[in-house]
């Protein structure tokens, strides 16, 4: 009877892409194929279509997503947010973090292999270009080793040119999500001389993307990405990951013609290693730092199992606990339920904040250095400065009214006109009868109206004589 041997943990002492001398080990992954890879392609094409169409999709005249950190203006699903909405963004960020933790606790690092833009661009765009120009992994390795000749110059040169062009395209897309597609169009049509900073940003982003996808590659997932580094903290033995069933596969043994095998189902063909984009051996154990759960090894192993007439699933989506015990994987665990409860609370708070969010936000302060004035009719008058931020994409003429006291408000100069996505500032007098004041420093509430609609309110102080 075959002995079930669990792999040792020696592989955890170093990463797969660095040798004993500390030098980079270049990864030449075999071109993947199989059912799961086809599913990944469909998901990637869909996400790429959404990503490239995103800047052009507008809701109520606003882009679907824009993160303009320069002007501190953010648009998420067509809703405009300003720095004054910081607390809403904080709650949204915390909700996203808890969702990511919950998702990782349950499904491991599947986001990295299937949804992450870094993986999609590298595996579904740049590597496919590389395969088309240089061939599969054996031809790529041979091309790198050969001396410089016409073939190598043409292949390497054409690859670099195409990589630069794709990187420049991605840079334009990236910039469109920051400044908006309309501003990006101005930079393109007006030329680099008129927009030196914008054009410089495009070249800078192009250089970064080219460096990442042409050279740095899987090191982003292994070394740079904080999510990848934290996965070991978020996952446990109940997490669903890409795992090798060592109980079924060990001990390994080569398949020899006309010879009966007494070893496990793994024939040590190394196809799972050859196809891995991060250069690991999945048979070393589950939850490896470099594994992005891309499922390429599952397709490769299933292909071999079909060839040798063994059941598929030697490498599969499974929890480490299920591999050890043979019990079926269970979604419902105390940890999952706890994170779900926290996520539900945060989603409720976020929904409430979004539903009660005002279309505009006003700041009203008494004009510095100004005392109250008395009118001939016996009214007390204070001078105020007002600043209103528009969180919508349409202009709004504004009127001001006292809400909690009787009195009048007179705007100095022309009426307040709040431009779309803009700020309106003005000065106004507030008059209140002396008998309606109960203290020297009374608190009053002022409503900001757009026609008959109350869009926001704010409190301020009203200075009057002592009673």
C-alpha positions in Angstrom: 0.0 0.0 0.0 1.3 3.5 -1.0 2.5 5.6 2.0 0.9 9.0 2.2 3.7 11.6 2.6 3.0 15.2 3.2 5.6 17.6 1.6 8.1 19.4 3.8 8.0 23.1 4.4 11.6 23.8 3.1 10.2 25.8 0.2 8.9 28.4 2.6 12.5 29.5 3.4 12.9 31.4 0.1 10.8 32.5 -2.8 10.7 30.6 -6.0 12.1 33.4 -8.3 15.3 34.0 -6.3 18.2 31.5 -6.4 20.7 30.6 -3.6 22.9 33.5 -4.6 20.1 36.0 -4.4 19.8 36.4 -8.2 16.5 36.7 -10.1 15.3 33.4 -11.6 13.4 34.3 -14.8 10.2 32.4 -15.1 9.3 30.9 -18.5 5.8 29.5 -18.0 4.4 27.1 -20.5 1.4 28.4 -22.4 -1.6 27.3 -20.5 -4.7 25.6 -21.9 -7.7 23.8 -20.6 -11.3 24.4 -19.4 -10.5 26.7 -16.5 -8.1 28.7 -18.6 -10.8 29.3 -21.1 -13.1 30.5 -18.3 -10.3 32.8 -17.2 -10.1 34.2 -20.7 -13.8 34.9 -20.8 -13.7 36.7 -17.4 -10.6 38.6 -18.5 -12.1 39.8 -21.8 -15.3 40.9 -20.0 -13.3 42.8 -17.3 -11.0 44.4 -20.0 -14.1 45.5 -21.9 -15.5 47.1 -18.7 -12.2 48.7 -17.8 -11.6 50.3 -21.2 -15.2 51.4 -21.6 -15.5 52.7 -18.0 -14.2 56.3 -18.7 -16.7 56.7 -21.5 -19.7 55.6 -19.6 -21.5 58.5 -17.9 -24.4 58.5 -15.4 -26.2 61.8 -15.1 -23.4 63.5 -17.0 -20.7 62.2 -14.7 -18.2 59.4 -15.4 -18.8 55.9 -14.0 -15.5 56.2 -12.0 -13.1 59.0 -11.6 -10.5 59.4 -8.8 -9.2 63.0 -9.3 -6.8 63.3 -6.4 -5.3 66.5 -7.9 -8.6 68.4 -7.5 -9.8 66.2 -4.6 -12.9 65.3 -6.6 -14.1 61.7 -6.8 -16.9 60.1 -8.8 -18.0 56.6 -8.0 -20.8 55.1 -10.0 -21.9 58.5 -11.2 -22.0 60.0 -7.7 -19.8 63.0 -7.0 -17.8 63.1 -3.7 -15.8 65.9 -2.3 -13.4 66.1 0.7 -16.4 67.0 2.8 -17.7 63.4 2.2 -14.5 62.0 3.6 -16.3 60.1 6.3 -18.5 58.3 3.7 -15.4 57.3 1.8 -13.8 56.0 5.0 -16.8 53.8 5.7 -16.8 52.7 2.0 -13.1 51.8 2.3 -13.6 49.9 5.6 -16.5 48.0 3.9 -14.3 47.1 1.0 -11.5 46.0 3.3 -13.8 43.7 5.3 -15.3 42.3 2.1 -11.8 41.5 0.8 -10.9 39.8 4.1 -14.1 37.8 4.1 -13.7 36.9 0.4 -10.1 35.8 1.1 -11.0 33.8 4.2 -13.5 31.8 2.1 -12.0 31.6 -1.4 -8.3 32.4 -0.8 -6.4 34.4 -3.4 -8.8 33.7 -6.3 -9.0 37.5 -6.9 -5.3 37.6 -7.8 -5.6 34.9 -10.4 -8.9 35.8 -12.0 -9.8 39.5 -11.4 -6.6 41.5 -10.5 -5.7 43.9 -13.3 -2.0 43.1 -12.9 -2.7 39.4 -13.6 -5.1 40.1 -16.4 -2.8 42.4 -18.3 0.2 40.2 -17.7 -1.3 36.8 -18.5 -4.0 37.8 -21.0 -2.3 40.6 -22.9 1.5 40.8 -22.6 2.3 37.1 -22.3 -0.1 36.3 -25.2 1.8 38.8 -27.3 5.0 37.2 -26.1 3.8 33.7 -27.1 2.7 35.0 -30.5 6.1 36.5 -31.2 8.7 34.3 -29.4 6.8 31.0 -29.2 6.2 28.8 -26.1 8.4 28.6 -23.1 11.1 26.3 -24.6 11.5 28.7 -27.6 11.6 31.7 -25.4 14.4 30.2 -23.3 16.3 29.2 -26.4 15.9 32.7 -27.9 17.3 34.4 -24.7 20.3 32.1 -24.8 21.2 32.5 -28.4 23.6 35.3 -29.5 22.2 38.5 -31.1 21.4 37.9 -34.7 18.7 39.0 -37.1 16.0 36.7 -35.7 16.6 37.7 -32.1 16.8 41.5 -33.0 13.5 41.3 -35.0 11.6 39.3 -32.3 12.9 41.2 -29.3 12.6 44.6 -31.1 9.0 44.0 -32.3 8.0 42.7 -28.8 9.4 45.8 -27.1 7.7 48.2 -29.6 4.3 46.4 -29.1 4.8 46.4 -25.3 5.5 50.1 -25.3 2.4 50.8 -27.5 0.2 48.7 -25.2 1.8 50.4 -22.1 1.0 53.8 -23.6 -2.6 52.8 -24.2 -2.9 51.6 -20.6 -1.4 54.9 -19.4 -4.1 56.8 -21.3 -6.7 54.6 -19.7 -5.2 55.1 -16.3 -5.0 58.9 -16.7 -8.6 58.9 -17.9 -9.7 57.4 -14.6 -7.9 60.2 -12.8 -8.7 63.4 -14.7 -11.6 62.2 -16.8 -11.8 61.4 -20.5 -12.7 64.9 -21.5 -9.6 66.4 -20.0 -7.5 63.6 -21.5 -9.0 64.4 -24.9 -7.8 68.0 -24.5 -4.3 66.8 -23.7 -4.3 64.6 -26.8 -5.8 67.2 -29.2 -3.9 70.2 -28.0 -0.6 68.5 -28.1 2.2 68.0 -25.5 3.4 71.6 -25.6 0.1 72.9 -24.2 -0.1 70.3 -21.5 3.5 69.5 -20.4 2.5 68.1 -17.0 -0.3 65.8 -18.5 2.0 64.6 -21.3 4.8 64.0 -18.8 2.4 62.0 -16.6 1.5 59.9 -19.7 5.2 59.1 -20.4 5.9 58.4 -16.8 3.0 55.9 -16.5 4.0 54.3 -19.8 7.5 53.7 -18.4 6.2 52.2 -15.2 3.7 49.9 -17.0 6.4 48.8 -19.5 8.8 48.0 -16.7 6.3 46.1 -14.7 4.9 43.9 -17.5 8.1 43.5 -19.5 10.5 42.8 -16.6 9.2 43.0 -13.0 6.2 40.8 -13.8 5.3 38.2 -11.1 7.5 40.0 -8.6 4.6 42.5 -8.1 2.5 39.7 -6.7 5.2 38.2 -4.6 7.1 41.2 -3.3 5.1 44.4 -3.8 1.4 43.7 -3.5 0.3 44.1 0.2 -2.7 41.8 -0.4 -0.4 39.0 -1.5 1.8 39.5 1.6 -1.2 39.5 4.0 -2.9 36.4 2.5 -1.1 34.2 5.0 -2.7 36.1 7.9 -6.2 36.1 6.4 -6.3 32.5 5.3 -6.6 29.4 7.4 -6.9 25.6 6.9 -10.6 26.0 6.1 -9.9 28.4 3.2 -10.7 27.2 -0.3 -7.4 27.3 -2.3 -5.7 25.6 -5.2 -4.2 22.5 -3.5 -2.4 19.3 -4.3 -4.0 16.1 -2.9 -0.8 14.6 -1.4 -2.8 11.8 0.1 -3.7 10.6 -3.3 -0.6 11.6 -5.2 2.3 10.6 -2.9 4.7 8.9 -3.2 5.4 10.0 -6.7 6.6 7.7 -9.4 7.4 7.9 -13.1 5.0 6.1 -15.5 6.9 3.3 -17.3 5.6 1.2 -20.1 4.5 -2.4 -19.2 5.3 -1.9 -15.5 2.7 -1.9 -12.8 2.7 1.2 -10.6 2.4 1.0 -6.8 3.0 4.7 -6.2 0.5 7.5 -5.9 -1.3 9.1 -8.9 1.4 11.8 -9.4 3.7 10.6 -12.1 6.1 13.5 -11.5 5.7 14.9 -15.0 6.3 18.5 -13.7 3.6 19.9 -15.9 2.1 21.8 -13.0 5.5 23.4 -12.4 6.1 24.2 -16.1 2.8 26.0 -16.5 3.0 28.1 -13.2 3.3 31.8 -13.9 5.1 32.4 -10.6 7.5 29.5 -10.8 6.3 27.4 -7.8 5.7 23.7 -7.3 2.1 23.4 -6.1 3.0 20.0 -4.7 5.1 21.6 -2.0 1.9 22.4 -0.1 -1.1 24.7 0.0 -1.1 28.4 0.8 2.2 29.2 -0.8 3.1 32.9 -0.8 3.6 33.0 -4.6 0.5 31.1 -5.5 -2.2 33.4 -7.1 -4.8 30.6 -7.5 -4.8 31.1 -11.3 -5.7 27.3 -11.8 -3.2 26.8 -14.6 -1.7 23.8 -12.7 -5.2 22.3 -12.3 -5.7 22.3 -16.1 -2.3 20.9 -16.7 -2.7 18.1 -14.1 -6.2 17.2 -15.3 -4.9 16.9 -18.9 -2.2 14.4 -17.7 -4.8 12.5 -15.5 -7.0 12.0 -18.6 -4.0 10.7 -20.6 -3.1 8.1 -18.0 -6.8 7.3 -17.3 -6.8 8.5 -13.7 -9.5 10.6 -12.1 -9.2 14.3 -12.4 -8.8 16.5 -9.4 -5.3 15.5 -8.1 -4.8 19.3 -8.0 -8.1 21.1 -7.4 -9.9 23.8 -5.5 -10.0 22.5 -1.9 -9.3 23.5 1.6 -6.2 22.2 3.4 -8.4 20.8 6.1 -10.4 18.8 3.5 -7.1 17.4 2.0 -5.9 16.3 5.4 -9.1 14.8 6.8 -11.1 13.9 3.7 -14.1 15.8 4.9 -16.1 17.9 2.5 -15.3 21.6 2.5 -17.8 23.8 4.4 -18.6 27.4 3.8 -20.1 28.2 7.2 -17.4 28.7 9.9 -17.5 30.9 13.0 -14.8 33.1 11.4 -16.9 33.6 8.2 -20.0 34.3 10.2 -18.2 36.9 12.3 -16.8 38.8 9.2 -20.3 38.5 7.6 -21.9 40.2 10.6 -19.3 43.0 10.5 -19.8 43.5 6.8 -23.6 43.6 7.2 -23.2 46.4 9.8 -20.8 48.4 7.6 -23.1 48.0 4.5 -26.1 49.2 6.5 -24.1 52.2 7.7 -22.8 53.0 4.2 -26.3 52.7 2.7 -27.7 55.0 5.3 -25.0 57.6 4.8 -25.5 57.5 1.0 -29.3 57.8 1.2 -29.2 60.7 3.7 -26.4 62.5 1.9 -27.3 66.1 0.8 -26.9 67.3 -2.8 -25.0 70.3 -1.6 -23.0 71.3 1.5 -23.0 74.8 2.9 -20.7 76.6 5.3 -22.0 79.8 6.9 -19.8 82.0 9.2 -20.3 85.4 10.6 -18.1 87.9 8.8 -15.0 88.4 10.9 -14.6 91.8 12.7 -18.3 92.8 12.2 -20.6 93.5 15.1 -24.4 93.4 14.9 -26.3 96.4 13.6 -29.7 97.9 14.6 -32.2 99.0 12.0 -34.8 101.8 12.4 -37.6 99.2 12.5 -36.0 97.6 15.6 -34.4 94.6 13.9 -30.9 93.2 14.7 -28.8 92.6 11.6 -25.7 90.3 11.2 -23.4 89.9 8.2 -22.5 86.4 7.0 -20.2 84.7 4.5 -21.5 81.6 2.8 -19.8 78.9 0.7 -21.8 76.1 -0.9 -20.4 73.0 -2.7 -22.4 71.4 -5.4 -22.3 67.6 -5.3 -24.4 67.2 -8.5 -23.8 67.8 -12.2 -26.4 70.5 -12.7 -26.6 74.3 -11.9 -28.8 75.4 -9.0 -30.0 78.9 -8.3 -30.1 79.2 -4.5 -32.3 81.0 -2.0 -31.7 81.2 1.8 -34.4 81.1 4.5 -34.4 81.0 8.3 -35.9 77.8 9.5 -36.2 78.0 13.3 -36.7 81.8 13.7 -38.7 84.6 12.2 -36.7 87.0 10.1 -35.4 87.8 6.7 -32.2 87.1 4.7 -30.9 89.6 2.1 -28.1 88.5 -0.3 -25.7 91.2 -1.2 -25.3 91.6 -5.0 -26.7 89.1 -7.5 -28.5 85.9 -6.5 -26.5 82.8 -5.5 -25.9 80.6 -8.5 -24.3 77.2 -7.7 -22.5 75.8 -10.8 -22.4 72.1 -11.5 -19.6 70.4 -9.6 -18.6 73.8 -8.4 -18.6 76.2 -5.5 -20.7 79.3 -4.9 -19.7 82.0 -2.4 -21.5 85.1 -1.3 -22.3 87.5 1.5 -25.8 88.1 3.1 -27.5 89.9 5.9 -29.8 88.2 8.4 -32.4 90.3 10.2 -34.2 89.1 13.3 -36.5 91.1 15.6 -34.9 91.9 19.0 -37.8 90.3 20.9 -37.2 87.0 19.2 -33.6 86.8 20.5 -33.1 85.1 23.9 -29.3 85.6 24.3 -26.4 87.6 23.1 -25.2 84.7 21.1 -28.1 82.7 19.7 -27.9 79.7 17.5 -29.9 79.9 14.3 -30.6 77.4 11.5 -30.5 78.5 7.8 -31.9 76.4 5.0 -30.5 76.4 1.5 -33.2 76.0 -1.1 -33.2 75.2 -4.8 -36.6 76.4 -5.8 -39.0 74.9 -3.3 -36.6 72.0 -2.5 -34.6 72.2 0.7 -31.2 70.8 -0.3 -29.2 71.3 2.9 -29.2 73.1 6.3 -26.5 74.6 8.5 -26.3 76.1 11.9 -24.5 79.3 12.8 -24.4 82.0 15.5 -26.4 85.2 15.6 -25.0 88.1 17.7 -27.4 90.5 19.4 -27.7 92.9 22.4 -27.9 91.6 26.0 -31.4 91.4 27.3 
